[in-house]
């Protein structure tokens, strides 16, 4: 398959997006990729939700068309150039004959509200001021992201969703989908996520945000060039939480890089930090990480237990045994509160990132759940 991002303009002055914290957006562009064909009943749909620095490129190959197609979106274009000729982040799971079989399902991966990869966010032009939003982009929440996705599927004429799936921030979206629109989907699969962001996760995000705002190049959010030192440090902090003690020890141990005169783990973190500076935006990182911290499905719903008990569809909650960011205990608690839920666990030394690595295990879980 070849990746092809589509862009839809949603909402208007007469039909604005009213945000959870009181502000509104009268125009929202949504970038998304789709794979497979929508059937005549328009109900063979699977939605795949991405994580914090992810985007709509869940599957397929980035080619010359996609480079050209993204020229109007600086960060998306930078991503496409970086990943030219490469498969999407969940490509082993999405495609003909794969667990998410595009011969059977119409698969949509929407880029989330607040992103820098084609959907309206801090890097977008404010149509009212004709200036880039930067730090003037309003605070959004996961619920706001789902309102946008629902508007998209309505515009596409979709009548029912078979499965909504995602890990990390993607899993938060899955839970909100099931609570906000409880009759619209048959199944959900939240992976390595939380019902409400923990103090542990909030603390890590705060450290990452501080790395960005304390970079002199950040210029209070009105930078002309990306504050690369800040973004890089934020990524390093995050990467440590995405892996595990055993993962780092097995891969790097205390190996010393003589050429760079640093330990291999330091070299790895430097590489990951530098890589993100080339494809992501600082204000976007601040916006989306804060949205994650505000995530609490129990807010204004009588608490987490009551909110989860309102989910009526089938659920498969997936944990990772080595995840220190969203421990498996959180996934088990989510499962215990949903009436029609099961639990599966990925066994991996890779920590939180295992949902982007352990494809064989995910393949088996997915296939069994879709035929259930």
N, C-alpha and C positions, 0 to 999 in steps of 0.2 A: 504493500500500500504506500501511497504517497501522501504526505501530510499536506493538508490544505486548510488554513484558518479562514473562517468566515466571520464577518462582522455584522452585528445587528444593532440598529438604533432603537432603543426602547424608551418609553415614558415621554411626557410632554408637559407643557404648562397646564393643560387641562387634566392631565393624568400623571402627576409627578410621583417620584419615589419618595414617600415620606419615611424618613429615617427614624430609627428607634430613639435616638437622643434629641429629636425635635426639629432637626434641620431637614431640608429636602433637596432633591436633585431633579431638575426638570428635563434633563437629557442624560441618558446613559448609553454608552456603546458597550456591547458585549462581544468579546472574541471567543470563539469556540471551534473545536474540531469535532467532526462526526465521522463515523465509520459504519459501513453496512447500509441497509435500506430500511426505511420506515414502511411497515406493512399497511394494508388497506384499512385495518382497524385502528392504526396508529397507537398500538399498545405494546409493541415489542421492544420497548425502550429500556436501556440501561444508562444511568448517569454515573460517571466517574468523577469524583471530586479530588482536586489536588491539594497539596500541602503549601506551607508558607512561601517558599521561593519557587514553587512549581508553576506550571502553566498548562495550557490546553493541549500541549504536545504529548499526549499519553501514549500514542502509538504512531506507527508509520515513519517514513523517511523524510527528512528535510531536503528539498531539492532547490533548483534554481528558481522555480516558480514561487516557492515559499519565501525565498530571500527577497524577491521583487515585491511580493504581496505584502510584506511587512515594512516596506520602506518608510511609511508614515509613522511608524511606532519604533522609536530609537532603541529602547531596551529589548523589545521583541526581535528587532532586526539583528541586534548584537547577539542575542541568544541563538538565532537561526544560523548566523555565520559561525558561531562557536560549535554548533552541533550539526553543521552541514553534512549530509550523507549518513547521519546517525539516526538510530531508532528512538522512539519516545520512551519515557521513563517507565511505562508499564507494557511495552510492546510484547514481551513474552507471554502476556496474559490476554491480549486483545488482537483478534484477527481470525481469519478463516480456520475453523477447526480447533481454535484455542479455547481456553476456559470461557472467556467472554467471546463467543463465536459470532463473528460478523456475518456469517451465512444465515444466522437465525435472528440476531439482535441488531437494532439500530442504537449505536453507542454514541453518547454525547459527553464530551469533556469541556465544560465551560470554564473560562478563565474568570476568577472571582472578582467581584467589586473591590476596588481599592488597589488592584494590581498595577504593574507597569508593563504588562504583556498584552496590551490591546484593549482591555476593559477599562472603563473610566476609573481614574485614581489620581493620586497626587501629581503625576507627570502629565495629566491631560489638560487641555485648554478649557478654562472656565468660560462658558458661552456668554455669561453676563458681563464679565470684566474683560474678556478677550486676552487674559493672561493665564499662564500656567498656574494651577492651583497651589502647588508646593505645600506649605504648611497650612494653607487656607482650605484644604480639602476637609470636609466635615468628618468627625469621628463616626466610623461605621462599626457595625457588629456582625456577627455570623448570621443573625436573623435578617439583616439587611441584604446580605449576600444571597440568601435563599429567596427573598422576595424578587430579586433580579432574575434568578434562575427560573422561578415559576413563571415570570413574565415571558421569558424566552421560550419555555416549552409550550406555553399558551399560544404564542405567536406562531410556533411551528405546528400547531394544531394537534398536539399530542394529547391523547385521552387518558392514558394510564402508563405508569412506569412499572416495569417488572422488578427492577433492582436499582437501589442507590448504594454506592460503595465508595469508600475513601479512607485514607489513613491520616492520622495526626489532625491537622486543621481540617483536612478532608473528612475525617470521621466526625468532627464537631458539626460540619455541615449536614452530614447524613442524619444525625440525631435531630437537628432542627427541622430538616425536611419532614421527618416522621411525626413530629409534634405539631408543626404548623399546618401541614396538609395531610392529615392522618389517613384519608381514604384514597389518596392519589397514587400510592405505590403498594405493591404486593410484598416486597421483601427489602430489607436493609442489611448492610454489612459494615458496621463501624469497626475500624481497625486501629489499635494502638492510639487511643484518644481519651477524652475525659468528658464527664457530664458537666463539670465546672472546672476551670483551670485552677490547679493547686497552687498553694503558696510557693512550693518548690519550683514549679514551672514559671510562675510570675517572676520570681526572683531571678531566674536565669534570663528571662526576657528583659528585665530591667537592666541587668548588667550589659546586655547586648545593646540596648538603646543608649545607655550612658556612653558606651564606646563610640557611638556615632555622634551624639550631640556634643561630646567633648573634643571632637576633631575640629581644629580651627577652620578647616575648609568647609565645615557644615554651614557656617554663616547664618545661624538661626533658621536654617531651612531654606534659604534663598541663595543657594550655591550656584555658581556658573559651571563648575566642574564637580564631579562626584567626590565626596570626602572619602577617598579610598582607604586611608588608614583606619578610619572609623568602621567602615563596612567590613574590612578585612578582619579587624579584631572582633566585631560582632559575630562574624561567621565562625571564627575560631572557638569562641565561647559556645556557640550552638553546636558545633561539630563534636565537641567533647561530650555534650549531653546526648547526642544522637548515637553514640557508640557505647562501648562498655569497657570495663577494666580488662577482661579477658581478650576482647577484640584487639585493643591497642597493644597489649602485651604480646599476643601471638604474632601480630603483623609487624611490630617494630622492636619489641623488647627494648634493650638499651643500645641498639645499633647506632653507631656514630657515622655521620656523613662527613668524611674527610675533606671532600671537595668544598662543601659549604661551611665546614667547621661548626656544625650543629648536629644535634641528635636527629635521627630519621623522623621521629614523631614531630619535631619542630618543623622540619622540611615539609612534611605532609600538611600540617596546619597552615603554613605559609602558602602552599600551593592552593589549598581550598579557599583561603581568604582572598588571594589574588584573583582566582577564577570568578568568584562572585562579584568582585568589583567591576568586572568587565561586562556583566550581564544584568545586574540588578540596581535598583535605585534606593538611596538612603531614606528618603521620606516615605517611600512605600514600605520599607522594612519597619519603620516606626509605626505607621498606620496599621499594618496587618498584625504585627506582634501585639499591639494594644488591643486590637479586636479579639485576639486569642485570649488575652488576660480578662477581658470583659465577658467572655463566654461563661454562661451559667444557665443551663436549661431550666433551672428551677425559679429563676427570677420572674416575679410577677405571676407565677403559676402555682404557688402554694408549696414550693420546694422541689428538690430534685426527685425524690421518691414519687411524688404525685405526678410530676411531668413525665417521668419514664413509664409509669403505670398507664398513662394515656395512649401509649403506642400500641396500636392494634395489629400491625402487620407482623409477619414472621421476621425474626432477627437472628443473625449470626454474629456474635460479638467475638472478635479475634484479638487475643493478647500475644505478647512476645515475652518469653520467660526471662530475657536479659535486659528488658527495657527499663532504664532508670528514669526516663523522662515521663512516661505514662505507664507506670507499672502494671503488670498483668492483674494485680488486685483491683485496679480501677475498672478493667474490662469485665471482670467477674461480678463486680458490684452492679455495673450497668445491666448485665445479663440477668441478675437476680431480681431486678426491679421491672423488667419487661415481661409481660404475661407470656408471650409466645416466643421465647428466645432460647438459643443454644449457645454454647461456648466452645471455641477451638483455640489452640495455642500453638504458636510458631516456636519451635525450639531452635535457638540460634545464639551464637556468641556475639553477633553483630549489634545487639542493642536495638534501639528504636528504629534505626535504618533497615532493620531486617525486612520490613514490608516492601522495601525497594530492592531487596537482594534475594530473599528466599522464595524464588518464583515456583519451584517445584512443590513446596508445601502449600503455598497460596493457590496454586492450580488445583490441587486435590480438594482443598476446602471449598473453593468456588464451584467446581463441577458438582460436588455432592450437594451443595446447598441449592444450586439452580435446578437440579432435577428432583429435589425433595418436594 
